[in-house]
Amino acid sequence: MTSTNDTALDPSRLEKFAGRVGEQVQGVAHGRGVRVGIVCGRFNGAITARLLEGTLDALEEKGVDRSDVSISWVPGAFEIPLVALAYADGDRPFDVVITLGAVIRGDTTHYEIVSGECARGVQDVQLSTRVPVIFGVLTTNTLDQALERSRPDASNKGREAALAALEMVSVLRRGTSA
């Protein structure tokens, strides 16, 4: 997951770092036994649906059982953090929560308020519950950018969110003692 090849982490660097520390924890994207809650915003729902397709494709490919996945639809991005909190902090909390939506810049400050508060809310949920909450909400300047980031291929940001989700569960299960 990177924006360009110039910013991608070279795997050989990880090997060098591992030789200089006592422990280096890396996650893997395996889904067997992982419970996943997905919160989807209906506003700009055609984009969200494309992100959800990418998310579900990746979860299936990585072995997440469909019975371990729950999807909730909320009116828009602003409402996403509350349901993310319910998934992360319920009677039977999920291992990870993925948030999906699309906030596209318009002519008013509504974009800044909604995208910023959604991001802050998602971050607050994961920090208060210690359950990873993946921010798969697109915040784009144009519809074309949103369509580009939700294409049905490996660049789909919903797919990337699913892979990040599984990796975070793996990292936390592998023994971060913090």
N, C-alpha and C positions, 0 to 999 in steps of 0.2 A: 504494500500500500504506500504509494508515494505519488507526488504530483508530476515528477519528471524523472527520467533515468539519472539525471545529474544529482538528484537528492536521495536516491536509493542507497540503503545501507549495504555495503559490500560484505557478504558472508565471511570472507577471510578476516575481516576486522574483528568479528565476533570471536573467532578462534584465537586471535592475538589477545583480546581482552580476557578470555577465559584463562589463559596462561598466566595472567597477572593478578588474579583474585582467588579467594578461597572458594567462592561459590558464584555461579552465574546461572540464573533461572531464565529459561525460555519456554514459552508455551507452544503447544501444538494444536492444530485445529481438528480435534477428534470430537465427535458428538455423542457417542454412545453414553447413555445415562445422564445427559445434560438436559435440564428443564429450562425452556426458553419462553419468556413472555415477550410479545411484540406489541408495541403500541403504535397505531397508525393514525395520522391526521387525515380527515376526509377533505379538508380544504385543499385545493389543488390535487384532488384525489386521483386523477389519472396518472400523475407523476408518482404519487405514493404507491399506487397499484403496481407500477413498473418496478419500483424499489422492492416491494414485497415479493414480486416474482423472483428477483435476484436473490433475495434473502432466503426464501423457501428452497430454491434450487440448491444453494450452497449448503443449507442445513441438511437437506436430503443426501447430497453427495458425501457429506462428512459423517453420516450415520445417525443423525438425530431422529429418533422415532417420532412420528407424527403425533402420537398420543402425549408426547412431552412438550408440545408446542401449543401455546394459547395466543390468540390474536384479539386485541380490543381496538375498536375504532372510536375515535373521539372527534369532536367538531373540527379542531385545528391544532396547530403546533403549540399554541399557548396552553392548551389543556393536557398535553402529553405528560408533563412531569407528575401530575397527580396520579394518573393511572400507573405510571412507572413506579411510583412509590408503593402503590397497592400491590403490584407484582413483587416488588423487592422486600416488602415488609409485612406480607400477609401471614395467615396461619401456617401456610405451607409455602414459604418463599421460593421463588424461582432462582436458579443458579445464575442467570444472567437475563437482562432486559435489553431489548433492541428497540430504539425509537426511530420511527420513519415518518417523514413528512416533507413538505416543500414550502418554503417561504420565498417568494419571488418579489424583488424590489418593485415598488410602484412609485407614485408621485408624492407620497406623504411619508411621514416618519413612522408610520405603522410597521414597516419592515424592520427597522432597528429595534423597536420595542418588542415585537413578537419574537424575532430571532434571538435577541439577547436574553430575554427572560426565559425562553424555552431552554437555551443552552445552560443558563445559570441554574434553572430548576433541575435539569437532568444531572448536572454536576453535583448539586446539593443532595439529590437522592442517593447517588452512589457513595458519596463521602459519609452520609449519615447512616447508611445501612451496610456498607462494606460489600454490597452486591454490585458487580460491574453493570453499568448502564451505558450502552453504546449509542453515541450521537450519530444517527443516520438521517438526520434532518438536513435536507439541502437548503442552503441559503445562497441564492443566486441573484445576479443582477438582471437576468433575462430568462424568458421561457426557453429559448434555444439552449442556454447553459444547463437548465434543469433537464431538458430532453437528452442532452449529450451525456449527462451523468447518470441517467437511468436507462441507458441502452441495454438491450438484452444480450450482453456479452460480459467478458471478464472485467470490464471497466465499470460495471454497474455498482453504484455506491451502496446499494442494499446488500449485494453479494459481499462487498468488502466489510460491511458492518457485521454480517453473520460470521465471517472468518475471524474478525477481530474479537467478537463475542466469545467464540469457542477458545481462542488463544488466551483471552483473559481468564476464563474459567480454569484452563489448564495451568496457567502461571499461579493462580491463587491456590489451587489444589496441590501444587508441587512443593509447597512448603515455605511460602513467604511467611516468616514468623513475626512480621511487624504488626 
